[in-house]
Amino acid sequence: MASLPKLLHTAFFSSGLSTSLQASAPRVLCSGASHPLSQLLPRQLHSTPSVYASPKEELVTKKLKAAFETENVEVQDTSGGCGSMYNIFVESDKFKGLRLPKQHQLVTAAIEDDIKEWHGFTLKTKIPDGK
């Protein structure tokens, strides 16, 4: 039987996918456990975010920066590139005096249409220190 590195090399390079594991991982890992390689690849790769922002990450980031007048916004696809799960962080003065549920309601209202396309997301909000 071939070793794991040999199987991975054969699967990635003979299938015509990119030679970079990071660039090709979302394409392979997106389909989940039904994919033949899912048993061979470490589970942690499935949720490893890409170094580069996807168009959807950029779009949601832009919407949140505009809605909350802040540059401190992070949107990260944690689904392995599928665009079905996200981690979102927003730090804004607009949260001052608001309880956490209200802060989250404001954020979800700002990206309501995007959320409809997702399986789920994690949201963290923060009021800037010293304000």
BAFI-3210 file (N, C-alpha, C; in Angstrom, 3 decimals, decimal comma, padded with zeros to 6 digits):
// residues 131
n [1|2|3|4|5|6|7|8|9|10|11|12|13|14|15|16|17|18|19|20|21|22|23|24|25|26|27|28|29|30|31|32|33|34|35|36|37|38|39|40|41|42|43|44|45|46|47|48|49|50|51|52|53|54|55|56|57|58|59|60|61|62|63|64|65|66|67|68|69|70|71|72|73|74|75|76|77|78|79|80|81|82|83|84|85|86|87|88|89|90|91|92|93|94|95|96|97|98|99|100|101|102|103|104|105|106|107|108|109|110|111|112|113|114|115|116|117|118|119|120|121|122|123|124|125|126|127|128|129|130|131]
n.u [000,855|000,472|002,188|000,898|001,899|002,588|000,095|-001,337|000,208|-000,143|-002,940|-003,380|-001,673|-002,052|-004,656|-004,803|-005,058|-004,002|-000,506|000,009|-000,745|-002,246|-003,648|-005,122|-006,488|-009,089|-010,731|-010,650|-011,366|-013,807|-016,034|-016,501|-016,960|-017,663|-015,882|-013,214|-010,629|-011,017|-010,683|-007,979|-006,796|-005,731|-008,045|-007,916|-007,193|-009,532|-010,830|-009,020|-008,363|-007,979|-005,094|-005,537|-008,154|-011,405|-013,658|-016,232|-015,642|-014,353|-016,464|-018,366|-016,816|-016,420|-019,080|-019,601|-017,635|-018,495|-021,085|-020,572|-018,719|-015,905|-012,565|-011,813|-012,564|-013,065|-013,428|-013,744|-013,596|-014,352|-014,907|-013,254|-013,126|-015,543|-017,485|-019,529|-019,409|-018,505|-016,269|-016,716|-015,683|-016,233|-015,339|-016,485|-017,389|-020,066|-021,286|-021,263|-022,761|-024,647|-026,105|-024,760|-026,518|-027,974|-025,904|-025,121|-027,474|-027,507|-025,261|-025,953|-028,200|-027,016|-025,742|-027,632|-028,690|-026,497|-026,085|-028,204|-027,326|-025,514|-024,350|-023,739|-022,372|-019,906|-019,965|-018,365|-018,300|-017,058|-016,446|-014,407|-011,431|-011,081|-013,007]
n.v [-001,194|002,252|005,043|007,677|010,351|009,803|009,057|011,462|013,172|011,998|012,232|015,059|016,137|014,619|015,108|017,606|019,777|022,745|023,136|023,977|023,106|024,660|026,356|024,501|023,079|024,072|023,371|020,594|019,877|021,002|019,497|017,772|014,864|012,916|012,932|011,146|011,689|012,638|010,982|010,698|013,173|015,428|016,354|018,968|020,553|021,020|023,173|025,182|028,474|030,358|032,230|034,336|036,644|035,719|036,586|036,810|037,119|039,585|041,211|041,072|042,107|044,722|045,696|045,617|047,336|049,751|049,977|050,146|052,089|051,665|050,394|048,109|045,220|041,808|039,118|035,772|032,918|029,820|027,369|025,975|027,052|026,838|028,710|028,492|028,679|031,082|033,160|036,086|039,303|042,379|045,585|048,470|051,893|052,326|050,418|051,230|051,478|049,587|046,395|043,079|041,262|043,148|044,387|042,243|041,873|044,191|043,787|041,404|042,339|044,100|042,426|040,701|039,569|038,156|036,259|034,524|032,781|031,160|028,369|028,674|030,901|032,506|035,085|037,892|040,782|044,037|046,823|049,603|049,949|052,263|054,079]
n.w [000,000|-000,728|000,758|002,940|002,220|-000,474|-001,560|-001,220|-002,795|-005,318|-005,582|-005,497|-007,507|-009,838|-010,370|-011,415|-009,823|-008,075|-007,300|-004,792|-001,548|000,195|-001,540|-002,976|-001,078|-000,151|-002,326|-002,343|000,260|000,684|-000,045|001,986|004,136|002,258|000,205|-001,364|-000,392|002,132|004,325|004,439|004,848|007,404|009,961|010,941|008,795|007,474|008,694|008,545|007,875|004,833|003,759|002,129|001,512|000,553|-002,153|-001,004|001,736|001,604|000,662|002,775|004,838|003,891|003,932|006,713|007,731|006,641|007,743|010,487|010,766|011,127|011,107|012,236|011,632|011,153|009,000|008,456|006,548|007,656|006,674|005,073|002,596|001,318|001,918|003,731|006,496|008,926|010,842|012,599|013,552|015,099|016,030|017,450|018,057|017,965|019,464|022,025|025,178|024,566|025,129|024,790|023,245|021,685|020,265|018,659|017,215|015,669|014,024|012,669|011,305|009,519|007,716|006,812|004,362|003,412|005,414|005,053|003,120|004,341|006,352|009,018|011,593|013,666|015,960|017,258|019,182|020,093|022,216|021,681|023,652|026,357|025,664]
ca.u [000,000|001,245|002,190|000,026|002,433|002,509|-001,307|-001,691|000,901|-000,819|-004,283|-003,354|-000,974|-002,614|-006,008|-004,717|-005,237|-002,822|000,569|000,038|-001,770|-003,137|-004,518|-006,019|-007,213|-010,515|-011,437|-010,722|-011,983|-015,136|-017,107|-016,729|-016,569|-017,949|-014,754|-012,302|-009,442|-011,360|-010,150|-006,521|-006,346|-005,985|-009,299|-007,647|-007,116|-010,882|-011,237|-007,927|-008,724|-007,010|-004,344|-006,100|-009,594|-012,238|-014,530|-017,325|-015,064|-014,119|-017,753|-018,949|-015,951|-016,734|-020,401|-019,511|-016,841|-019,357|-022,208|-020,142|-017,723|-014,701|-011,632|-011,516|-013,506|-012,435|-014,351|-012,895|-014,289|-013,782|-015,445|-012,285|-013,269|-016,904|-018,313|-020,717|-019,204|-017,646|-015,988|-016,822|-015,346|-016,448|-015,089|-017,029|-017,946|-021,525|-021,767|-021,201|-024,035|-025,548|-025,812|-024,260|-027,525|-028,293|-024,744|-025,194|-028,612|-027,096|-024,346|-026,696|-029,059|-026,177|-025,333|-028,767|-028,799|-025,368|-026,292|-029,175|-026,615|-024,539|-024,779|-023,626|-021,270|-019,590|-019,890|-017,835|-018,289|-016,290|-016,389|-012,992|-010,937|-010,870|-014,016]
ca.v [000,000|003,494|005,853|008,852|011,415|009,380|009,150|012,867|013,709|011,479|012,797|016,486|016,505|013,958|015,612|018,910|020,856|023,571|022,461|024,465|022,463|025,690|026,839|023,456|022,464|024,350|022,642|019,191|019,702|021,596|018,531|017,077|013,480|012,042|012,963|010,043|012,112|013,146|010,077|010,792|014,499|015,756|017,078|020,378|021,280|021,386|024,467|026,138|029,535|030,755|033,447|035,378|036,818|035,368|037,706|036,915|037,704|041,007|041,872|041,183|043,047|046,073|046,059|045,853|048,559|050,891|050,047|050,455|053,159|051,185|049,591|046,902|044,173|040,600|038,113|034,642|031,702|028,679|026,141|025,404|027,684|026,653|029,886|028,119|028,983|032,254|033,830|037,530|040,155|043,806|046,489|049,757|052,825|052,258|049,452|051,838|051,548|048,515|045,065|042,155|040,823|044,251|044,525|041,156|042,151|045,223|043,181|040,478|043,131|044,711|041,407|039,775|038,841|037,229|035,189|033,578|031,831|030,419|027,324|029,244|031,823|032,896|036,540|038,542|042,240|044,676|048,287|049,967|050,279|053,656|054,961]
ca.w [000,000|-000,822|001,973|002,918|001,358|-001,874|-001,955|-001,330|-003,965|-006,498|-005,662|-005,798|-008,726|-011,013|-010,622|-012,053|-008,860|-007,838|-006,591|-003,418|-000,723|000,727|-002,605|-003,434|000,036|-000,106|-003,372|-001,965|001,562|000,699|-000,241|003,251|004,379|001,134|-000,718|-001,078|000,348|003,462|005,348|004,432|005,241|008,806|010,177|011,182|007,533|007,030|009,224|008,449|006,939|003,823|004,048|001,287|001,683|-000,597|-002,528|-000,037|002,950|001,315|000,563|004,122|005,566|003,395|004,457|008,153|007,953|006,317|008,677|011,854|010,693|011,795|010,314|012,989|011,261|010,617|008,495|008,096|006,125|008,389|006,093|004,151|001,294|000,784|002,152|004,497|007,922|009,085|012,109|012,374|014,683|014,822|017,149|017,018|019,042|017,882|020,447|023,358|025,886|024,142|025,641|023,781|022,260|020,776|019,376|017,684|016,342|014,708|013,052|011,804|010,418|008,477|006,733|006,794|003,091|003,316|006,391|004,494|002,265|005,152|007,277|010,356|011,818|015,036|015,985|018,464|019,073|021,150|022,289|021,788|024,994|026,694|025,068]
c.u [000,891|001,146|001,275|000,605|002,336|001,070|-001,744|-001,068|000,182|-002,190|-004,270|-002,769|-001,543|-004,009|-005,992|-004,943|-003,926|-001,764|000,694|-001,085|-002,749|-004,113|-005,520|-006,874|-008,690|-011,304|-011,640|-011,560|-013,412|-016,244|-017,334|-016,349|-016,817|-016,796|-013,775|-011,069|-009,747|-010,823|-008,636|-006,006|-006,647|-007,232|-009,050|-007,551|-008,479|-011,286|-010,126|-008,277|-007,603|-006,314|-004,950|-007,613|-010,320|-013,079|-015,680|-016,829|-014,855|-015,431|-018,375|-018,135|-016,277|-018,073|-020,316|-018,704|-017,688|-020,466|-021,794|-019,023|-016,460|-013,830|-011,353|-012,616|-012,715|-013,525|-013,501|-013,766|-013,618|-014,275|-014,459|-012,422|-014,658|-017,770|-019,563|-020,616|-018,211|-017,429|-015,985|-016,507|-015,539|-016,199|-015,528|-017,531|-019,475|-022,126|-021,809|-022,611|-025,025|-025,122|-025,431|-025,337|-027,892|-027,144|-024,819|-026,368|-028,255|-026,201|-025,119|-027,644|-028,261|-025,796|-026,410|-028,847|-027,670|-025,583|-027,247|-028,508|-025,687|-025,197|-024,743|-022,462|-021,107|-019,370|-019,348|-017,819|-017,557|-016,438|-014,923|-012,617|-010,775|-011,905|-015,346]
c.v [001,246|004,281|007,062|009,971|011,074|009,493|010,593|013,490|013,269|012,129|014,256|016,789|015,831|014,462|016,992|020,058|021,601|022,797|022,929|023,811|023,494|026,166|025,772|022,880|022,815|023,578|021,183|019,023|020,209|020,561|017,646|015,614|012,560|011,992|011,861|010,447|012,522|012,260|010,193|012,115|014,766|016,613|018,577|021,175|021,757|022,775|025,508|027,210|029,846|032,042|034,623|035,441|036,445|036,590|037,905|037,528|039,202|041,792|042,099|042,160|044,479|046,560|046,425|047,105|049,803|051,065|050,510|051,493|052,811|050,428|048,254|045,855|043,004|039,622|036,975|033,431|030,523|027,349|025,464|025,953|027,571|027,895|029,571|028,435|030,142|032,589|035,319|038,254|041,601|044,576|047,884|050,578|052,783|051,265|050,034|051,970|050,457|047,184|044,157|041,676|041,917|044,491|043,475|041,344|043,180|044,635|042,256|041,221|043,727|043,716|040,324|038,937|037,819|036,015|034,131|032,490|030,910|029,308|027,859|030,217|032,065|034,389|037,012|040,040|042,809|046,188|048,641|050,342|051,779|054,608|054,779]
c.w [000,000|000,480|001,810|002,058|-000,130|-002,382|-002,139|-002,562|-005,232|-006,665|-006,079|-007,169|-009,963|-011,330|-011,268|-011,107|-008,672|-007,068|-005,156|-002,639|-000,212|-000,343|-003,030|-002,321|000,054|-001,156|-002,973|-000,707|001,630|000,666|000,974|003,232|003,195|000,135|-000,363|-000,275|001,784|004,577|005,470|004,967|006,705|008,946|010,331|009,889|007,082|007,515|009,182|007,444|005,961|004,249|003,279|001,468|000,396|-000,970|-001,528|001,271|002,761|001,267|001,948|004,965|005,173|003,947|005,943|008,475|007,688|007,354|010,070|011,921|011,469|010,808|010,992|012,798|010,708|010,211|007,953|007,756|006,818|007,846|005,156|002,747|000,689|000,913|002,953|005,989|008,035|010,551|011,808|013,668|014,254|016,105|016,707|018,200|019,048|018,878|021,864|023,944|025,506|024,757|024,471|022,795|021,243|019,788|018,270|016,727|015,276|013,621|012,116|010,862|009,255|007,376|006,570|005,511|002,929|004,220|005,856|003,652|003,050|005,952|008,708|010,456|013,311|015,017|017,329|018,204|020,270|021,053|022,438|023,223|025,164|026,127|025,735]
res [m|a|s|l|p|k|l|l|h|t|a|f|f|s|s|g|l|s|t|s|l|q|a|s|a|p|r|v|l|c|s|g|a|s|h|p|l|s|q|l|l|p|r|q|l|h|s|t|p|s|v|y|a|s|p|k|e|e|l|v|t|k|k|l|k|a|a|f|e|t|e|n|v|e|v|q|d|t|s|g|g|c|g|s|m|y|n|i|f|v|e|s|d|k|f|k|g|l|r|l|p|k|q|h|q|l|v|t|a|a|i|e|d|d|i|k|e|w|h|g|f|t|l|k|t|k|i|p|d|g|k]
***
